[in-house]
Amino acid sequence: MNDLLFIYGTLMAAAGDKMGRVERTRLARESRPLGPATTAGFLYDLGRYPGLVVGAGPAGTVEGELVRLADPARSLRWLDAYEGIVPGEHDQGEYRRAEIDVRLPSGASVCAWSYLYVKSIERARLVAGGSWLQRIVRS
């Protein structure tokens, strides 16, 4: 099982807000940070958290972090629950977990799990520059 996870919002180490604090701490205990990374897509402001959308035409760049999970099966179970994914109930929540291509600062590309937003973006605001950290700094 893939042990890499691309995070781009409330789970990022530097997010620092109240949203996701418990989960962020748990993820830090169960993973090793590998540093900054990016992926092709669009980041939307959904209020207290962001949503990553991929595959919708020519993509922008979304900034995030890459971590290596010590026990992917265990961590992904609780992360799925945190993201509202219910086993066997497809299309019920806001997110789905998928493997995506992630680019490292070196230019190398790796495949990592991430959580993709699947609901309507009609009322969501695009996060300029694709960085949730920059968005929360501006708030």
C-alpha positions in Angstrom: 0.0 0.0 0.0 1.2 3.5 -0.9 2.6 5.2 2.3 2.8 8.7 0.9 0.1 11.4 1.7 -0.2 14.8 0.1 -1.8 17.3 2.5 -2.8 20.8 1.5 -5.1 22.3 4.3 -5.9 22.0 7.9 -3.7 18.9 8.4 -0.5 20.8 7.3 2.0 21.3 10.2 2.0 25.1 9.8 -1.9 25.4 9.6 -2.0 26.3 13.3 -5.7 27.1 13.4 -8.2 25.2 15.7 -9.7 23.3 12.8 -8.0 19.9 12.7 -5.7 20.4 15.7 -6.2 17.0 17.2 -5.9 15.3 13.8 -2.9 17.3 12.9 -1.2 16.2 16.1 -2.1 12.6 15.5 -0.8 12.7 11.9 2.5 14.2 13.1 2.9 11.2 15.5 2.0 8.7 12.8 4.1 10.1 9.9 7.4 11.6 8.9 7.4 14.9 7.1 9.1 14.8 3.7 8.7 18.5 2.9 6.9 20.8 0.6 5.3 19.5 -2.6 2.8 20.6 -5.2 0.2 19.0 -7.5 -1.8 20.1 -10.5 -5.3 21.3 -9.7 -7.3 24.0 -8.1 -7.8 24.8 -4.4 -11.1 26.2 -3.3 -12.0 28.0 0.0 -14.9 26.1 1.5 -15.0 28.2 4.6 -13.1 26.7 7.5 -11.2 24.3 5.2 -10.1 23.9 1.6 -11.0 21.5 -1.2 -8.6 20.2 -3.9 -10.1 19.7 -7.4 -8.2 17.9 -10.1 -8.9 17.0 -13.7 -11.0 20.1 -14.6 -9.2 21.4 -17.7 -5.8 23.1 -17.6 -4.8 23.1 -13.9 -3.1 25.5 -11.7 -0.7 24.5 -8.9 -1.7 23.6 -5.4 0.9 23.8 -2.7 1.1 21.4 0.2 3.2 19.0 2.1 4.2 15.4 1.6 4.4 12.9 4.5 5.3 9.3 4.8 2.8 7.3 6.9 4.3 4.8 9.3 1.2 2.5 9.1 -0.8 3.6 6.0 -3.8 1.2 6.6 -4.3 2.4 10.2 -3.8 6.1 9.4 -5.9 6.2 6.3 -8.8 4.6 8.2 -9.1 7.5 10.7 -8.2 10.1 8.0 -11.1 8.8 5.8 -13.4 9.2 8.8 -12.0 12.7 9.5 -12.7 13.6 5.8 -16.2 12.2 6.0 -15.6 9.1 3.9 -17.9 6.2 4.8 -16.8 2.8 3.6 -19.2 1.5 1.0 -21.1 4.8 0.6 -19.7 6.3 -2.5 -20.6 9.9 -3.4 -22.1 10.6 0.1 -19.4 12.9 1.5 -17.5 15.9 0.2 -14.2 14.1 -0.4 -12.8 10.9 -1.9 -9.3 9.6 -1.4 -7.3 9.0 -4.5 -3.7 8.6 -5.6 -2.4 11.6 -7.5 0.9 12.8 -9.0 2.8 15.1 -6.7 5.9 17.1 -7.6 8.8 17.6 -5.3 11.0 20.7 -5.2 13.7 18.7 -7.0 11.4 18.2 -9.9 10.8 14.5 -9.3 7.3 13.2 -9.4 5.8 10.7 -7.0 2.4 9.1 -6.5 0.7 9.9 -3.2 -2.7 9.6 -1.5 -4.7 12.8 -1.2 -8.3 13.9 -0.5 -10.1 15.4 -3.5 -13.2 17.5 -3.2 -16.1 16.0 -5.2 -19.1 18.4 -4.5 -20.1 21.5 -6.4 -17.6 24.4 -6.4 -20.3 26.8 -7.7 -20.3 28.8 -4.4 -16.7 28.2 -3.4 -14.0 30.8 -3.9 -10.8 29.9 -5.8 -7.7 30.2 -3.5 -5.4 32.5 -5.5 -2.0 31.0 -5.8 -3.2 27.6 -4.6 -1.8 27.9 -1.1 -4.1 27.4 2.0 -1.3 28.7 4.3 -1.2 32.0 2.4 -5.0 32.2 2.5 -5.1 31.8 6.3 -2.3 34.3 6.7 -4.3 36.9 4.7 -7.4 36.3 6.9 
